């Protein structure tokens, strides 16, 4: 289904002098790229079943300065063009379409709803180090990737990949030379993401801390985002969930961002 990409040597690329990190094969020798394409292809099809709601808090922990807490909620649902997420933090709202054709819309501080540009998806969400790019994760669908083999993250086996940005994204984010991801072999969870800087070294990491099983599905409980340049950290913790919801038609339409999100039946809510 997916075209396989041969391992690239460091040096010049079609984008001029843009640096392309060489694959870091875990076992020293080239990993099975056909198997890697199969693993990544299966992971791209995973996600929470049905329509759901999650409440969360963002704990912003700067290296210097005062910590602060932000609260928010999101609704999610599968869709033909890619999973949809309706996100609210404070008075700002976003609609995020993930998958092979990523898109996003925003209504900042009760302003006019508009579709975001690639540059806007790279801007901080509510003054944190999180961006729509971190939440949308378009890199999982970049076609230029190399399977690097089976690694370990926090003592657990995980499939390791490095993915390279397409031309339009590379132009918008020239300092990002690639993204390295680690997929847990048992839970099919994205356990760590490393955004690679212009030198190929991690500049920002997102790490899964724990999961919780709700109604037979494993949900993310908390993750840490670290900016390795500033050494600031943001922790995203999910507090409650409601699964298998039936929501009003149009809930995930971009124009509906201007309207309050639907109410969630209290009987459906479970603490995490």
Steps between C-alpha positions, in 0.01 A plus 500: 500500500777739586807570289823395669778751526866399486728620776648836410859602555565826686579796284336708232138437403261626235428788736853633468715492813220378724636236740345154487578284806628156412301204637618374837454125465449349844676169432776653291379345174219612272155406634234322293332791319210289373417399856540858615255627237249239615538600867463872429208437265312306769571768760360769272166320514481484881312742726219529751188324378188714463434858608647607834564786741805563719570769758859592579735738670823650371762559767756747368833462682755753377863458600478850639181670608168405652313181414142528376207271428266514203185292461337386180292237328486326166255300294624244249348284228621292205433642154560398140764769438670437836421513873342826618570669833312801634721666761422775753753670730365803679309711247700372200373217282647280229382228266778263397488247218777242525593228253647505152334835415548712812308823546401726788268788576513743789289755680747697714344677797149500350623652176419391145532131413765445233708216358855500631817508293793264558678784678205549737501130593855553629406782738452439875158397628383724786853616578636147555765306308225287343407581141230373266782312327564304822131412529432443131814286448510527118848348503347156555377520140811641335590265216876544534604283796745233610434218746796492740415178686389392846613728784411546867325800653470513879584129507233395248554378141397747232528525123722793404450711186644822363272702271603788275281807428352563154605808304214728609553427867879527469456847356278608791722339763860498370643426845324159516715239325282202594286332764592177678212297645477193722195269486440263792489141372230382744257790530551652153548833673722789396731503802749766394550765234827681439496808279848524348669835465714625211792291630294181520495502881174504706374854559161412647360175640152374582498195727209281605501453877207264556182349357167402648249245374141629474218286362748265338705775334844626602500880536791735555507614862790745494790615285795733545621750243855626543661789314866398509612849401327694777475196733135589565249218550125470453301206636169406338282295734159364403258512793175345373358323195167416340497245218254387233315831496224609264542869423290748302554512125756762407696482826821460302418749225746795492217755519382345828815620677314827547240312706546354850603132504223248569422389856629160610258279697631475856413130511748440216798665671768286663791633704846405379 
